[in-house]
């Protein structure tokens, strides 16, 4: 085990290499809040270094300190042994540090080559030399094993390819250090493997890669070394191969993680369920979802499982009226209605938390309190503002109930970690007192501790009688929470069954078995 504290500097076992980057005793404060407290990190050439920790542990702040977004209050940054101060992202990039963020920071209506060479375009007679630009971009892409047309428009490509273009741009500026912040959160398995191929190529070329991810499987597959942060402090530096997953989780959250194989809730029996609170019959939308039937009962969690593109999100949006159904109808408490808008759904005590929290949930420039009360205020109408005493009571109650950090209702939403943003969005809907709660990927991209808290809250809500639709790409999570399981594939429901000791293998076999049956029929 390698432990690094304060300004110690220990070379990797069996080597005498010097770190390309060494951050010593970095401290950053925002007012009375200490975001980083004497954190030390070393990045070695030719290694993938995972930055691990719960949301709010300080990972993003550390990256912003290294890339010149935040000024450092105390501590030093060494590049190849020489001290540097980065007062801007441009200064950091000039030192050979490039960052690819979770949200691709490129210009979608420009070509691949234009994005790669933006600000560095080759010129001839004062004009941009498009041929030279395309040749240069193609050369870099081929060096990374990427067969992408440099003259194609970026927005024509899927998000996975756009992220690879962002990496190619970073490589093209001769980066010594490449920071990848949650690069796989929106990728499927094949796209992740393609990304990892590029990462391995760059590692073998001597680039130091910082990899930030909440997917432990991916960390153990690609990373060589890790630094673990907790509450703005450095816990330890570890070699990945020498650290068990259970130990890593313990170091990240500071305690033993309780077993979450299945939350302790007895499955609902037919006698207990009574009449459904919601019934969807033949609900469908052209080119989006085939006609689907679904019933929801009080106190029941219905888990929706399926691969990417199976129709999970499309079903959720139709149930909430966010998209208009072409076929079928929805009955809420036996009242048959076609939900024409989210407002109609909210009026019928239905709440929906979208998978895309950035564009369909978080209002970054509003405070935590304003974000939390947004749905309730909208349902009342903007001419009937909530009394201040009511606002204060509700915000304090739900901040405490969901352990939202920091516990400051005046903090701007954009400054919260992803996990705490997700908790605020959950609070937004719980404040409306819904009878039906639809959660689409509520734990994606958040840390283990926040994930466990949200899962426990869902189980508690169901115990109190709420009907919950829970959608997640993580099959283990769906099975852990659900009383009943809906399996989807190719934009249609292919199976529905009680979650009576159903395993991940069972779900995968349901999907694979359906595929084989179709193949045999077509033959």
C-alpha positions, 0 to 999 in steps of 0.5 A: 500500500502506498500512502501519500500525505502532505508534501511527501513524494514517493516514486512508483514501486520499482521506478525512479520516475519523476511525476509530470505533475505534482500538486502539493498541499493544495488548499482552496476556500470559498468564503467559510467553506473549505473545498480542498484542505492540503491535498497532494496528488502526483501524476506520472507519465504513461499511467492512467490515474483515477481520481476517486471520491464521493460527489463533493469530495473535491475532485472537480475543485482539484481539476479546476485548480490544475486547469487554472479555473480556480486560484489556489489559496495555498500549496504548489503545483510542479510541472516536470519539477518546476513550480507553476501558477495557473491563473487561467485555462490558457496558462494550464494548456500552455503547460501541456494540460488538456481537459475533456469534460463530461459535457462535450465542450465543442462547437456542434455546427463546425466540422470535426477538423474545425473543432480540432484546430479551433484557434490554431487553424493553418492559414495561407494568404491570410485565409484558413487553409482548409485542406491543410487543416483537414490533413492535420486533423486526419493525421491526428485521428489516424494516429489514435486509430479513429476513422472519422471524416475530418470534414464531417459536421460534428453534430452529425456524430453520436456523443461517443464520437464527439468525445473522441474528437474532443480527446483528439483535439487535446492530443493535437495540442501536444498534451502531457496530461489529459484529464477525462472528467466522467467521459463514459457516463453517456456511452454504451459498452462498445463505445466505452471500449473504443474510448479505452483503446484510445486511452491505452494508446495515449498511455503507451505514448507517455501521456499522463491521464486523469480518469474521473468515473463513478463506474468502479468496473471501468476504474479497475479495467483501465486505471493504474493508480488512484488518489482517493479524496473525502470531504476535501481531504486526501485519504490515500494514494493507492495502486489499483491492482493492490486495492480491493473494491470493498476497501476502496468503497470504505476509503471513499465513504469513510465507513463500511458499506452496508450490504445492498443486495436487496433492500429489506422490503417484502414484495407486495402481494395481489391482495395488498395491491388493490386497485391500480393508481395508474393504468396505461393501455396501448400507450405508444408513439410512432418510431418511439414506443410500441403500444405498451400496457402498464399498471402501477399500484400503491406502495409498489416499485416497478423497475424498468430494465433494458439496454440502451435504446430499449424504450425505457425513457420513452415510456417514462415521458409518455406516462408524464405527458412530456411527449404526446402519445399517438395511441392508447390512454392513461387512467389515473385512479380510474379517470381515463385521460390522455395526458397532454402536458406535464402540467396535466400530470402534475395536477393528477399527482404524477411527478417525473425526474428526467435522466437529463438533469442538466437540461431538463432539471437543474437551473444553475443560476437559481439557488437551491431553495428556488430549484427545490420549490420550482414545481410547487410554485409552478403548480400554484401559478406564478401570481400566487407566490409561496409565503416565506414561512412556508418556503423556509419550512419546506426547504429546511425539511427536505434538505434535512430529509435528503441530507443535501450538502452544503445545507445552505438554501442560498447556494447556487445550484450550479455549485453543488455536486452532481449527487446533491443536485440530484437530491434537490431535484428529488426534493422538488418533486416530493414537495408536490406530494405526488402519488406516482413518482417516475424516476429516470436514471436518478443515480447516474453519475453520482457517488456510492454514498449518495446513490445508497441514500437515494435508493433508501429514500425510494424504498421509504417512499414506497413503504409509505404508499407511493407508487414508483417507477424506477428506471436505471441502466444498472440492472443490480440497482433495478433488482435491488429496489423493485417489487415488479420488473418490466423488461424492455427491448427494441422500444417495446415491453417484452416481459413483466414479472414479480421480482421474486429472486430475479437475478441479473443473469435472468434479465439478460437471458430474458432479453437474449431469449427474446432475440433468439425467438425472433430469429427463429421465427424469421427463419 
